[in-house]
Amino acid sequence: MDTEQLKKQMKKIKVKNVLNADVEVENNSSLQMIGKGRQGAVFQYSDDICVKVFGNQEDCDREYYALSLGKNTDLFPKVHAKGKLYIAMDFVRGVDLREYLQSQPLTEELSNKLIQMLIVFKEIGYERIDHHKRQIYLQEDGSLKVIDVARTVWRDRVYPYPRKLLNSLGAENKEVFLSHVQALAPELYKEWLHYIQMEELSREIYQVVLNEAPDKEKQKEALKMESNKLLTRDDEKNYVVLLEGLMHKVFKEEWIKTMLARGEDPYKVMEEIDKYWVERELESIGMKEATSIPIKIQKEKKHRFVGFPESASRFGTRIAKKTKYEKKAKSQSKIKDKDFKKEIKVKYNKESGRKIYTGIIKR
């Protein structure tokens, strides 16, 4: 063929890719366009040669590479010339499988040829062992020709069975083809059937996940409502108490770290601090001296101790549970609370930094 004349004609044709649609074509050449698709448009160059013009160079290079892999087989059209955005090849005649099956049955002989086609795909190095029925042509002698093979190579993702071919056949012909595969190649049929079942299972799982989505939203809303019970800032008085406790805890932890870093004994210092705060609290209630004072045990669910011995806690009035001594004394002698006097002593656990209260019950 005259490649120089071909180049001149190609300069007069512009093909533009369109997202999810067939290409747009501007044809100022003398060549007649005979078809177009997502990748490019096909023009009649002569009785035996056509030219496919692409919208981008990558698709053109992919198609040329795929055709070159199959150049030693009779399954693909022969390439005559290649440019940056075009490939000149044999014109494929015959009827495509889509049109053929509209009026003719899918025979076991034709199914055998389709299986052989997939075997050739595998042998020549195609990554996608699959093809759509409209790109498969039946020739007058009964052989097959395949076009538009760009998407069989340079694939990021492929399928383990000819999914596109099977689905393109339609439900009825798909079952017929699979029955032929089962008869002609039983092991191949078992493998394809396995993947088809996995695909169906994937769809079922997707539906389950999709249907659970609203329930998850409801669960989130329910949790949001329930979690409001843990909020504390709306109650101003309680908020102040909680915040004070938090700040005190942090201050105490950091203070102990500071004392230890300075080489001081934090527990000795803590005794002096406790003594100071006891004196201040006694002054605030009108008692000048922090001496050992009898403890009144009020009759409540929990005992509130009022009055502070010399080494008592700096926290002022404190809620405390009955000691085992009180419970034992009360169970044995059933003497009323007012007949008891208790001395409170404070010790420090050096490992935890906590105060340990010990008491002695006297009758």
Rosetta blueprint (number, residue, H / E / L):
1 M L
2 D L
3 T H
4 E H
5 Q H
6 L H
7 K H
8 K H
9 Q H
10 M H
11 K L
12 K L
13 I E
14 K E
15 V E
16 K E
17 N E
18 V E
19 L L
20 N L
21 A E
22 D E
23 V E
24 E E
25 V E
26 E E
27 N E
28 N L
29 S L
30 S L
31 L L
32 Q E
33 M E
34 I E
35 G E
36 K E
37 G L
38 R L
39 Q L
40 G E
41 A E
42 V E
43 F E
44 Q E
45 Y L
46 S L
47 D L
48 D L
49 I E
50 C E
51 V E
52 K E
53 V E
54 F E
55 G L
56 N L
57 Q H
58 E H
59 D H
60 C H
61 D H
62 R H
63 E H
64 Y H
65 Y H
66 A H
67 L H
68 S H
69 L H
70 G L
71 K L
72 N L
73 T L
74 D L
75 L L
76 F L
77 P L
78 K L
79 V E
80 H E
81 A E
82 K E
83 G L
84 K L
85 L L
86 Y E
87 I E
88 A E
89 M E
90 D E
91 F L
92 V L
93 R L
94 G L
95 V E
96 D E
97 L H
98 R H
99 E H
100 Y H
101 L L
102 Q L
103 S L
104 Q L
105 P L
106 L L
107 T L
108 E H
109 E H
110 L H
111 S H
112 N H
113 K H
114 L H
115 I H
116 Q H
117 M H
118 L H
119 I H
120 V H
121 F H
122 K H
123 E H
124 I H
125 G L
126 Y L
127 E L
128 R L
129 I L
130 D L
131 H L
132 H L
133 K H
134 R H
135 Q H
136 I E
137 Y E
138 L E
139 Q L
140 E L
141 D L
142 G L
143 S L
144 L E
145 K E
146 V E
147 I L
148 D L
149 V L
150 A H
151 R H
152 T H
153 V L
154 W L
155 R L
156 D L
157 R L
158 V L
159 Y L
160 P L
161 Y L
162 P L
163 R H
164 K H
165 L H
166 L H
167 N H
168 S H
169 L L
170 G L
171 A H
172 E H
173 N H
174 K H
175 E H
176 V H
177 F H
178 L H
179 S H
180 H H
181 V H
182 Q H
183 A H
184 L H
185 A L
186 P H
187 E H
188 L H
189 Y H
190 K H
191 E H
192 W H
193 L H
194 H H
195 Y H
196 I H
197 Q H
198 M H
199 E H
200 E H
201 L H
202 S H
203 R H
204 E H
205 I H
206 Y H
207 Q H
208 V H
209 V H
210 L H
211 N H
212 E H
213 A H
214 P H
215 D H
216 K H
217 E H
218 K H
219 Q H
220 K H
221 E H
222 A H
223 L H
224 K H
225 M H
226 E H
227 S H
228 N H
229 K H
230 L H
231 L L
232 T L
233 R L
234 D L
235 D L
236 E H
237 K H
238 N H
239 Y H
240 V H
241 V H
242 L H
243 L H
244 E H
245 G H
246 L H
247 M H
248 H H
249 K H
250 V H
251 F H
252 K H
253 E H
254 E H
255 W H
256 I H
257 K H
258 T H
259 M H
260 L H
261 A H
262 R L
263 G L
264 E L
265 D L
266 P H
267 Y H
268 K H
269 V H
270 M H
271 E H
272 E H
273 I H
274 D H
275 K H
276 Y H
277 W H
278 V H
279 E H
280 R H
281 E H
282 L H
283 E H
284 S H
285 I L
286 G L
287 M L
288 K L
289 E L
290 A L
291 T L
292 S L
293 I L
294 P L
295 I L
296 K E
297 I E
298 Q L
299 K L
300 E L
301 K L
302 K L
303 H E
304 R E
305 F E
306 V E
307 G L
308 F L
309 P L
310 E L
311 S L
312 A L
313 S L
314 R L
315 F L
316 G L
317 T L
318 R E
319 I E
320 A E
321 K L
322 K L
323 T L
324 K H
325 Y H
326 E H
327 K H
328 K H
329 A H
330 K H
331 S H
332 Q H
333 S H
334 K L
335 I L
336 K L
337 D H
338 K H
339 D H
340 F L
341 K E
342 K E
343 E E
344 I E
345 K E
346 V E
347 K E
348 Y E
349 N E
350 K L
351 E L
352 S L
353 G L
354 R E
355 K E
356 I E
357 Y E
358 T E
359 G E
360 I E
361 I E
362 K E
363 R L
